[in-house]
């Protein structure tokens, strides 16, 4: 058979990290001590109080059946209560909230629910590749919004031309941001909501990193008056509770948009395992558990160690206030792919080149705070030995 991938799949950008991943595996196979600052996956286990609830729930026969299409009522209620306690946002868990299989599930499927072929979608760059990928699969057109350091890594909404504004169907926002670790003030969300009302946009806010922060707690766009009429927001338990493999989250916001996403999901999946939703319910009910707070202190300590270690060796970058990534400018403007390769070959330290997030990410490396303090110390020392 002469097989060809679909045009949609071929339209996706190439995966730029293949050679880095291949070389990392080769070094590991050769017995080299590789420190991985590239992976955006918590290294600590899921909190015990969540695992204990999963262990109980998994034995309940009622949890062995198909899940509720839009989520177990108890989980949706817990998510709604979390929105009220954490952000002061009141949502109806049955009209304005659905369970998702992690936030990626909802993010990838939303364009299929709201974007028609040819519609324009505003996508931040550098940014999570799924925003553009989901748009491509839905037949939409991507309009790039560069995230620049001089703007605090916020998109310059005023710079979007009038003719583009009138064509936009969907605007993607992500704060705390991956990969830049920037956060967004309420005044920025106010401007975005005002534009959405003026031009008929839908806003999709990705708040997957909302519970990993070191100073001021990040905001929800739904705190803004009028946002519930134009926005949908995605939340995840992955980073907050070390549950990346569990695949559990929720989407909440404007009821017609939430309902449209639910219809897509009803046709492509059967929901998340009920026992996982039971565990997620307990996690949300105890989001301020001492172990969860301790985890934030661990990330803060790691951030401080990496920042101090690299700045002492001549690197300069903004200390992040949220998330578990550091967005580090490449010294002397070195191309990020070249520097990433050198760090791997000469220091055996894995980083992510900013160019992998699109041209607007060039000139930066992303370093994750997902290894312990000793390893971060060692990584900074190894990096410092390289003559750049």
N, C-alpha and C positions, 0 to 999 in steps of 0.2 A: 504494500500500500504506500502510495506517495502521500505522506502525511505533512500537513502544514498547520501551524497554530492559527487560531482565529486572529482576525485583524485587530480585535480589541487587545488581545494578549501581546501581539507584536508591537502595539502602540505604546506599551509601557517602557519607561527608560531602562537601560541596561543596569544590571547589578554591578556596582563598581568595586565591591569589596571581595570579589571572588579570589583574586590573587593573594590578597592579604590573609584571608581565611585559609587558603591552601598552604601558604608559607607558615602560618602559625601552627597548623597541624604537623607540618614537616619538622619544625623545631621541637615540638613536644615529643614527636616520635623519636627524635634524636637525643632525647633526655635533657633538653635545655629547660631552664627554669623561666617560664614565660609568665609575666604578670599581665592579667587581662583587665585593662581599663576601658575596654570597648563595649562590654555587654551591659545593656540597660535592664538588668534582671537582679532583684535583691538577692544577696548572698546569704541572708539569714533566714531561718525556717519560719513557716507560718506560726503565728502565736498559738500557744498550747490551748488556751481557752476556746479557740476556734476549732482546732483539731478535735478536742473533746466533744464538742457539739456534733461534728461530722461523724465521729465514731458512734454516737448515739443514734443519729438520724439515719445512718446507712442501714440499720437493722429494721427500720420501720417499713413493713410491706407497702404502705400507701405511697412511700417515696420511690417504689420500684416501677411505678406506672409512668405513662407519658406525663411530662410536666404540663402545667397550665400554659397555654400559648403565650400569654402576656406576663407570666411570672406568678409564683406562689403569692397569695394575698399577704401573708405575714412578711415576706421580704419586701414587697412593694410598700407596705405600711411602714416598715422600719426605714426604708429609704426616704419616704416622705417625712417621717419624724426627724431624720437626720438633716434634711434640707431646712426644716423649721429651726432646729436647735443650733445648727452650725451657721446658717446664713440668714435666718429670720425670714425665709421664703416659705410661704404656705402653698402646698400643692395637693391636689386630689390624687391619691395613689391609684385610682381606678380610671381617671380620665386623662391625667397629665403625666403618667409615669409607666414605663414598662421595663421589665428585666431584660438584660442583654447578656450575651455569652462573652463577657469582657467588653470593654469599650470599643475595641477594634471591630467587633461584629456590627455594632450599630453605626459606627463611622463609615465602614465600607458599604453598608446597605442603604444609608440615607439617600445618596444621590439617585438610586433606583426608585426611591419613593417620591422625590420632589423635582428631579432634573429631567427635562425632556431633551432629546437629541438637538444639539446646537445651542442649548442654554449656556450662559457664561457663569463660571464659578470662580470666585476670588480665593486664591490659595496662597498662604504664606510660604516664603522661601528664605532661609532654610526651614524645613518643616517635615512633619511626619509624612512619609511617602503615600500613605493610604488616602490622604485628601485628594491628591491628583489621580491616584489609581482608581479610586471609586468613581471619580468624575469621568475618567476615560471609559470605564466599563458601562456607564450610563449614557455614553454618547455626548457628554457635555464638553464644553471648551474651557480650558484652564487659562486664567489670567493671573500672572504671578505678581504678588505683592512682596517686594524685597524687605527683609528685616535687617535694618542697619543699626550699628552700634550708636551712631550719633542720634538716633531716634529712640534709644532705649530698647531696641529690637522690637518695637511696635510698628505695625504697618502704617504708612502715611496715608490715611484715608482721604485727606484733602487733595492728594496728588492724583487720585483716580480720575481720569477725564470724564466729562459729563456724558459723552456718548457711550462710554463703557458702563457708567453707573446705570444707565437706562436699560442695559442688556443683562445686568446681573440677576441671577436667580438665587444664588447661595453664597454666603460669606463664611469662610472657616477661620476660627480663632482658637488659640491654644496657649493658655497661661494658667500656671507656670509652664513655660515653653520648653519643648524638646526640639532642638538641642541647646538653645541659647541660655536656658534657665532664667529668662526674664519673667517678670510679673507685670500685670496690668492694673493701673489705678482705675477707680470707679469712673473718673471723668472720661477715660478712653472708652469704656463700655457705654457711657451716656451718649457719646458721639456716634458710636456704631449703631446703637438702637435708634437714634434720631434719623440716621441715614436709611436704615431699614424701613422705617415708617414712611419716609419721604419717597423712596424708590421701589418699595414693594419687595425688598430682599427678605430671605430667610437667613437667620444667623445660626450657625452651628458652633457651639463652644465646647472644646475638648478640655475637660478639667480632670484628666486622669492623674495629674500630679498635685492636686489641690490640697492633699493632706500631708505632703512632705515639705515642710517649711521651717525656717530657723528664726525669723523675726516676725513681722506682721503676717497674720493669716491671709492667704489669698482670697479674693472675692469671687463670687458667682455673678455672671452677667444677669441672672434672674433677680438679683437685688435691685436692678434698675427699674423704675416705673415704666411700664409699657413693654418691657422685655418679654413678658409672658405672651404677648400678642404676636411676636415675630421670631422668637428664639427657641432652640432646643439645645439642651446641655447634656454632655456625656460624662458619666462618672464611672470609676472603676475601683474595685477593691485590691487590684493587683499590687500597686506600689504602697498603698496605705497599710496593708496588713500582710505583706509578703505572700500574696496569693496569685502570682502571675500564672501558675499552672492550673489553677482552679477555674479560670475563665468565668468571672462573674462581675456584673456591673449593672448600670441602669441608664436610661435616657429619660429626661423630663423636660417639660416646656409646653409650648403652644399645642393644645389638644388635637387640632387637625393634623399637624405635622407628626406628633407622636402616634396618632392612629394610622397615618400613612406608612410610617416605619413598621408598625406592628403588622400591617397587612403584608408587606414584603417579607418580613420574618416568618409570618404564618405560612408562606408559600415555599420557603427555602430551608427552614429548620424546625425542630420540635421543642425548642427551648432548652434550658439548662436543667441538669439532674436535680430533682427536688431536694436531695440531701445536701447538695452544695448550697442551694438557696437557704436551707435551714442554718447552715454554718455561717453564711453571709449575713443572715438576720442577726445572729448573736454578735458578729463583728461590728455591725452598724450600731447596735444597741450599746456597745461598749467601745465606741470609737475614741473615747478619752481614757481608756484603760492604761494603767501605769506602764505596761509593756509597750504599748503603742507610743506613748510619750518618750519612753527610753530610747526607742528606735530613732526618733528625731534627733535626740542628743548624739547618738552614735554617728549619724550622717553629718551633723554639724561638726563634730570633732574631726571626722575624715576630711571634710571640706577645708577646715582650718589647717590641717597638716599638709594637704596637697598645695594649698595656696601659699603657705609659708615656705614649703620646700622648694617650689618652683620660682617664686619671686626672689628667694635668696640666691638663686642661680641665674638671675637675669631675665626670667620670663615675666611678663606682665599680663594680668587679666583681672576682670571684675569678679570679686568674690560673690558667688550666687547667694540669694536670700531664700531660695526655694528649689525644690527638685533635687535630684541626686546626680546632676551633670555639671561639669565645668566647661565653659566654652572659651577656649584658649587661643588667642591670636598666634599664628606661626611667626617665630622670630625672623626678622629681616624679610618678611613677606614671602617666605618659602612656599612653594606650592604644597597644598595640604597632603596630596597623595604621595609626593616625594618624601616629605618629612615623616609621614606615617610609616612608610616603608623603611626609612632609616632607623626610626625608633624600634621597630620590630627586629631588624637585622642586627643593630649594634647594641641596643639596650635590652632586647627581648621584652619590650613593653608594647602591648596592643593598645592602640587608640583608634578613633574613627575620624577619617578625613572629612572636613567640612564640605568638600566638593561632592561627597556622596549624597548630600542633602540638596543638591542643585547648585548652579553657578553662584547664587548669592551667598552660599556657605563657604566659598573659597577663601583661603587665608586664615582658617580656623581649624582647630582640632577639638573633638568632643572627648572628654575624659570622664568616665563614670566612677562614682564613689561606692562601688559595689565590691570592694575587697577590704580586708581589715587594715587597721592602722599601721601595723608593721609592714605590710606589703606596700602601702601607699608611701611610707617613708623610703622603702627600698626603691620603688619606682622613681621617685623624685631624685634620689641619688644617682641612679643609673642614667636618667635623662640628662642630669647635670654634667656627666662625664663626657657627653658627646660634644665635639667641637662643631659649632654651626656657623 
